[in-house]
C-alpha cells in the first residue's frame, strides 16, 4: 500500500496541510515540538482509527478548534485507488469512511493498511510491564488475523465479569456463574494463546536476523513467549486456583498475564546492555514485524514509520539501519529527525524516489524531491 496524498485539518498542531508523497522515502526535518511526529501520527490514525500515543480522540483536535479531518489517498498493490477519510468533532462520534462509505464497525478497517512504527516510546517495551509487550503482539496479529480482535474482546469481557464476581462478598459469588465466565475465558484464551505462540515462532528468526545485521553480529539476543497456556488446558489453569483469586479479588491466571522475555547474552534485557543496545533490540523487533506483515497481511507491503530512531545509536549501527531501510526490501517509508545529516545519508544511499519536508510549528514545506 502506498500513501500518495495526505490532507490534514486541525490535527494536533497542524492547522491545515495537503502534501503529495514519494512512493518510497519521505523525510521530515524539524526541531523538537515542530510537529514531525504529528504527521506520522496522522498517518497512523488512518490505519488504526486512533492515535498512537493518545487514546482520547478529542485531544488530537487542535486547541480551540471544533473539529479535525485526516484524509489519505492510497494506491494498493494493483494500483487501485483507496480513499480513507476520518472526521472528528468534539462530543460527536467520529466518522471513518473508505471510498465515501462509512464503516459500521471500526474493526473492519484494521489490517487494510498495515503499518509498523518505530518511535522513542518503544523503550517501554523493555522498561515497562507485560501489558506493553502484550499490546505489541496484539497490534501485529490483529493486522493479519481478522478473528483476533473478536477473540480479545470476548476474552476481556469474560475476564471483567469474572473479576466482578470475585469481588462479591456475603455470601460471595455464585460458583455456577464463575464457571460460565471461566469457560468463556478459556475458550477465547486458548485461541489467543495459539495465535500468539505462532506469531512468536514466526518472528523469532526474522528478529535475530535483523539484530545480527544491525549490530554486525556482535551480540546474542533472545525472544521467548511466556504464557499460562503452556501449563495445560487453560480452563484447568484458571479454575484450580479459584480460592486464591477470591482472596485477592481478581484473576491471577490467563492470557491477560502473558509476556515476552527479552534477553541479551542470556540475561534479561531490562537489566543488561546500553541504551544503544536496547534501541537496536526494539528496531530489529519492529523490522521483523514489518517482514512478517509483508508476508501475511493480504500480501500488502506495510507502511514503515521511523520517528527519531537514530538517537543513542553509534555511527556503525546508524549506517547499517540506513543501508537496510534504503534497500528494495521495504516499501514506503516515513522518517523524522532533528538532524538533517541522518536524513541526507538515507536519501544519499538510495537511487529511488524521495521527498524531504521541513516541519516548523505545524507548517509543512517541501524542501527537495527526487524522482
C-alpha positions in Angstrom: 0.0 0.0 0.0 1.3 3.5 -0.9 0.0 6.7 0.5 0.1 9.2 -2.4 -1.6 12.2 -0.7 -2.1 13.2 2.9 -4.5 16.0 3.9 -4.8 17.3 7.4 -7.0 19.9 9.1 -6.7 20.8 12.8 -4.8 17.6 13.8 -2.8 18.5 16.9 -0.6 21.4 16.0 -1.1 21.0 12.2 -3.7 23.6 11.2 -4.0 22.8 7.5 -1.8 21.0 5.0 -2.0 18.8 1.9 1.1 17.1 0.8 2.0 14.8 -2.2 4.3 12.0 -1.1 7.0 9.9 -2.5 6.1 6.2 -3.0 9.5 5.3 -1.4 11.1 7.7 1.1 9.6 10.7 2.8 11.8 12.6 5.3 10.6 15.2 7.8 13.2 17.5 9.3 12.4 20.0 12.2 13.1 20.9 15.8 11.6 19.1 18.7 8.0 20.0 19.1 7.7 21.3 15.5 5.1 18.7 14.5 7.1 16.0 12.8 5.7 13.2 15.0 2.2 14.6 14.5 2.5 14.0 10.7 3.4 10.3 11.4 0.6 10.1 14.0 -1.9 11.3 11.4 -0.7 8.5 9.0 -1.0 6.0 11.9 -4.6 7.2 12.6 -5.7 6.4 9.1 -4.5 2.8 9.6 -5.8 2.2 13.2 -8.6 4.7 13.7 -6.8 6.1 16.7 -3.7 8.0 17.7 -0.5 6.1 18.5 0.1 8.0 21.7 -3.2 9.4 22.9 -6.3 7.2 23.3 -8.6 10.2 23.8 -9.9 11.3 20.4 -10.9 14.8 21.4 -7.3 15.6 22.4 -6.0 15.2 18.9 -8.1 18.1 17.7 -6.2 21.5 17.7 -6.8 23.6 20.7 -9.8 26.0 20.3 -11.0 24.2 17.2 -14.3 22.3 17.0 -13.2 19.5 14.6 -10.3 17.9 12.7 -10.1 15.9 9.5 -7.4 13.5 8.2 -7.7 12.1 4.7 -5.4 9.8 2.7 -5.4 8.7 -0.9 -3.6 5.4 -1.4 -2.7 3.0 -4.2 -3.0 -0.7 -3.4 -0.7 -3.4 -4.8 -2.8 -3.5 -8.0 -2.7 0.3 -8.4 -6.3 0.6 -7.4 -7.1 3.9 -5.6 -8.3 3.8 -2.0 -9.6 6.9 -0.2 -9.7 6.9 3.6 -11.5 9.7 5.5 -11.6 10.4 9.2 -13.6 13.3 10.7 -13.7 14.1 14.4 -15.9 16.6 16.1 -16.0 17.4 19.8 -18.7 15.5 21.6 -19.8 13.6 18.4 -19.0 10.0 17.3 -16.1 10.0 14.8 -16.7 9.2 11.2 -14.4 6.8 9.4 -15.0 6.2 5.7 -13.5 4.0 2.9 -14.2 5.3 -0.6 -17.0 7.5 0.8 -18.7 4.5 2.5 -18.8 4.7 6.3 -17.7 1.7 8.4 -20.3 0.1 10.6 -17.5 -1.1 12.9 -14.0 0.4 13.0 -12.6 -3.1 13.5 -13.5 -3.8 9.8 -10.8 -1.3 8.8 -7.9 -2.8 10.8 -5.5 -4.6 8.5 -6.4 -2.8 5.3 -3.4 -0.5 5.6 -0.8 -2.5 7.6 1.7 -0.3 9.4 4.8 -0.6 11.6 6.0 2.3 13.8 9.4 2.7 15.4 9.3 5.6 18.0 11.0 6.8 21.2 8.1 5.4 23.2 9.2 1.9 22.2 11.6 1.9 25.2 8.5 0.9 27.2 8.7 -2.5 25.5 11.9 -3.1 27.6 11.4 -0.9 30.6 7.6 -1.3 31.0 5.4 -4.1 32.3 4.0 -7.1 30.4 1.0 -5.1 29.2 3.3 -3.2 26.8 4.6 -6.4 25.3 1.1 -7.9 25.0 0.0 -4.8 23.2 2.9 -5.3 20.8 1.7 -8.9 19.9 -2.0 -7.8 19.7 -1.2 -4.9 17.4 0.7 -7.0 14.9 -1.6 -10.1 15.0 -4.8 -8.0 14.6 -3.4 -6.7 11.2 -3.4 -10.1 9.6 -5.9 -12.1 11.6 -9.5 -10.9 11.3 -10.8 -13.0 14.1 -8.2 -11.9 16.6 -9.8 -8.7 17.9 -13.1 -10.5 18.4 -11.3 -13.1 20.5 -9.6 -10.4 22.6 -13.0 -8.7 23.1 -14.7 -11.9 24.1 -11.8 -12.8 26.5 -11.6 -9.4 28.1 -15.4 -9.3 28.6 -15.4 -12.7 30.3 -12.4 -11.6 32.4 -14.1 -8.4 33.5 -17.3 -10.3 34.5 -15.3 -12.9 36.4 -13.4 -10.2 38.3 -16.7 -8.5 39.3 -17.9 -11.8 40.7 -14.6 -12.4 42.6 -15.1 -9.1 44.4 -18.5 -10.0 45.8 -18.9 -10.6 49.5 -21.5 -12.0 51.8 -22.3 -14.7 50.7 -19.8 -14.5 47.8 -20.1 -15.2 44.1 -22.3 -17.9 42.6 -20.0 -20.9 41.6 -22.1 -21.6 38.6 -21.7 -18.1 37.2 -18.0 -18.3 37.9 -17.8 -21.5 35.9 -19.6 -19.9 33.0 -17.2 -17.0 32.7 -14.2 -19.3 33.3 -15.3 -21.4 30.4 -15.7 -18.4 28.1 -12.3 -17.1 29.2 -10.7 -20.4 28.4 -12.4 -20.8 25.1 -11.2 -17.4 23.8 -7.9 -17.7 25.7 -6.9 -20.9 24.1 -7.2 -19.4 20.6 -5.4 -16.2 21.7 -2.6 -18.4 23.1 -2.3 -20.4 19.9 -2.1 -17.3 17.7 0.4 -15.5 20.0 2.5 -18.7 20.1 2.5 -19.0 16.3 3.4 -15.3 16.0 6.5 -15.6 18.3 7.6 -18.7 16.5 7.5 -16.9 13.1 9.0 -13.7 14.2 12.0 -15.1 16.2 14.3 -15.9 13.3 13.4 -12.7 11.5 14.2 -10.6 14.6 17.5 -12.3 15.2 18.5 -11.9 11.5 17.8 -8.1 11.7 19.6 -7.7 15.1 22.6 -9.5 13.8 22.8 -7.3 10.7 22.4 -4.0 12.7 24.9 -5.0 15.4 27.3 -6.6 12.9 26.9 -9.9 14.8 28.4 -8.5 18.0 25.7 -9.7 20.4 23.5 -12.6 21.2 19.8 -11.8 21.8 16.8 -13.9 22.6 13.0 -13.7 22.5 10.7 -16.0 24.5 7.0 -16.3 24.9 5.7 -16.9 28.4 2.0 -17.9 29.0 -0.2 -19.7 31.4 -1.4 -21.5 28.3 1.8 -23.5 28.4 0.7 -25.1 31.7 -2.0 -27.3 30.2 -5.8 -26.8 29.4 -6.5 -23.1 30.2 -9.8 -23.9 31.9 -7.9 -26.1 34.4 -5.3 -23.4 35.0 -7.9 -20.7 35.6 -10.2 -22.7 37.8 -7.8 -24.6 40.0 -6.6 -21.6 41.9 -10.1 -20.0 42.3 -9.6 -19.8 46.1 -6.5 -17.5 45.6 -8.4 -15.4 43.1 -11.3 -15.0 45.6 -8.8 -13.9 48.3 -7.2 -11.1 46.1 -10.4 -10.2 44.2 -9.2 -10.6 40.7 -8.0 -13.3 38.2 -4.4 -14.3 38.6 -4.2 -16.7 35.7 -5.0 -16.5 32.0 -3.6 -15.0 28.8 -4.0 -11.5 30.2 -0.8 -12.3 32.1 1.2 -13.3 29.0 4.6 -11.8 28.5 7.6 -11.7 26.1 11.0 -12.3 27.7 13.7 -10.2 26.0 17.3 -11.3 26.6 20.8 -10.1 25.8 23.6 -12.7 26.3 21.1 -15.0 28.0 20.2 -12.4 30.7 17.1 -10.1 31.0 17.4 -7.2 28.5 15.9 -4.9 31.1 19.0 -5.2 33.3 21.6 -5.6 30.6 23.1 -3.5 27.9 23.4 0.1 26.9 20.7 2.4 25.6 22.0 1.8 22.1 21.6 -2.0 22.5 18.1 -1.5 23.9 17.2 0.6 20.9 18.8 -1.8 18.5 16.7 -4.6 20.0 13.5 -2.7 19.5 14.3 -1.6 16.0 15.2 -5.2 15.0 11.9 -6.4 16.5 9.9 -3.8 14.6 11.7 -4.6 11.3 10.9 -8.2 11.9 7.2 -7.3 12.4 7.4 -5.5 9.1 8.7 -8.6 7.3 6.1 -10.8 8.9 3.2 -8.4 8.0 4.5 -8.2 4.4 4.1 -12.0 4.2 0.8 -12.3 5.9 -1.3 -9.1 5.7 -3.1 -9.8 2.4 0.3 -9.8 0.8 0.4 -6.0 1.1 3.6 -4.2 1.9 3.2 -2.2 5.2 4.0 1.4 5.6 7.1 1.9 7.8 7.2 4.9 10.1 10.6 5.7 11.7 10.3 8.5 14.3 13.6 9.9 15.6 15.3 6.4 15.6 18.9 7.4 15.3 19.3 9.0 18.8 21.6 7.0 21.1 22.9 4.8 18.3 26.6 4.7 17.3 27.7 5.5 13.8 28.1 1.8 12.8 24.5 1.0 13.7 23.1 4.1 12.1 25.0 3.1 8.9 23.5 -0.5 9.0 20.0 0.8 9.5 20.4 3.3 6.7 21.5 0.5 4.4 18.6 -1.7 5.5 15.8 0.8 5.0 17.2 2.2 1.8 17.1 -1.2 0.1 14.4 -2.7 -2.0 13.0 -4.9 0.8 11.0 -2.1 2.2 8.1 -0.1 0.6 7.0 3.4 1.5 8.9 4.9 4.4 8.3 8.0 6.6 11.3 9.1 8.7 11.7 12.1 11.0 14.8 13.5 12.6 16.1 16.8 14.0 19.5 16.1 12.4 19.5 16.6 8.6 22.8 14.7 8.4 21.0 11.4 9.1 18.3 12.1 6.5 20.8 13.2 3.9 22.6 9.9 4.5 19.4 8.0 3.9 18.4 9.8 0.7 22.0 9.8 -0.5 22.2 6.0 -0.3 19.1 5.4 -2.4 18.6 5.8 -6.1 14.8 5.7 -5.7 12.3 8.4 -5.2 12.4 10.6 -2.1 10.9 13.8 -0.7 12.4 16.0 2.0 10.0 18.1 4.0 10.6 20.8 6.6 8.2 21.0 9.6 8.0 24.2 11.6 5.3 24.9 14.1 2.9 22.6 12.3 3.6 24.0 8.9 5.0 21.6 6.3 7.1 22.7 3.3 8.7 20.6 0.6 12.5 21.2 0.5 13.7 18.8 -2.1 12.4 16.0 -4.2 13.9 13.3 -6.5 12.1 11.1 -8.9 
